[in-house]
C-alpha cells in the first residue's frame, strides 16, 4: 500500500498501491460512509485506485462529531487531500458528496492545488439549484422518516430499533443540514461527467444536465436505469463508471 498517506482517518481503506497512476477520491451520500465504495475497487482499472472518503461522525470515525457546515467540511477535507495529491486525481461525489466535492475542488484551488483531471457528480443537483431540503433536518421524527423514504434506500430498521435510531438519526440530520448549505457557484476548468437515475424523482436527468454550466471544459450526462440509488441497484453502472475513469487515464 502507498506509504505516503496522510490524514488516515479520512481515507480508512488507504490510497492504493504505489504503482497507481490515478486516484479517484469518492465522497459518500448523506448518511453514507466510505465502505459504500469498497466494491467499486473491484471494477477499477489496475493502475487506478478508488479511494473512499470517510466523513467525521460515521463508521470508523463514529467517536467524532459531525461537521454541520458544508464549507467547513470542504475546507477540512481539502486540507486532508492536499498532501495526497502527488498523482493525478478525480473527485467523484454521490448525492451530498457531489455538492461537497464541488466545494472541495474550489478549496483545493485556493490552497494552490491543481484541479482534478475530472469531476464526477452523481444524483445531486448542480450548485445553483435552490435546495428543497430547507428545514428538513429539523423535522419531527415521523416527518423526517417520511422525508427520507423518498430516497428509496433508507432502512426502516434504523427508525424501529432504538439503539440504531440513537446512533444514525443525528448523522442523517447533520448530513441533510449540509445539503441545505450554499456553496460556491464558480465553474471548473476540468471536465464534468454527471450520472443520473432515469427514474430518480429527487434529481431527474433534466436537473443533472444543469451541471454543464459548471465547467468551461467538456461535459457528459450519463442516464442510468434506476432511482436515486442507481449505483446500488443497476449492475451496469460500475462498468460504465470504470470506463469513464479509464478513458480519463488514457487521455492524461
HELIX and SHEET records of a PDB file:
HELIX    1   1 UNK A    8  UNK A   10  5                                   3    
HELIX    2   2 UNK A   34  UNK A   43  5                                  10    
HELIX    3   3 UNK A   59  UNK A   61  5                                   3    
HELIX    4   4 UNK A   70  UNK A   82  1                                  13    
HELIX    5   5 UNK A   96  UNK A  110  1                                  15    
HELIX    6   6 UNK A  136  UNK A  138  5                                   3    
HELIX    7   7 UNK A  141  UNK A  149  1                                   9    
HELIX    8   8 UNK A  156  UNK A  160  1                                   5    
HELIX    9   9 UNK A  162  UNK A  180  1                                  19    
HELIX   10  10 UNK A  205  UNK A  208  1                                   4    
HELIX   11  11 UNK A  209  UNK A  214  5                                   6    
HELIX   12  12 UNK A  230  UNK A  233  1                                   4    
HELIX   13  13 UNK A  236  UNK A  251  1                                  16    
SHEET    1   A 6 UNK A  48  UNK A  52  0                                        
SHEET    2   A 6 UNK A  22  UNK A  27  1                                        
SHEET    3   A 6 UNK A  88  UNK A  94  1                                        
SHEET    4   A 6 UNK A 118  UNK A 122  1                                        
SHEET    5   A 6 UNK A 191  UNK A 197  1                                        
SHEET    6   A 6 UNK A 219  UNK A 224  1                                        
END                                                                             
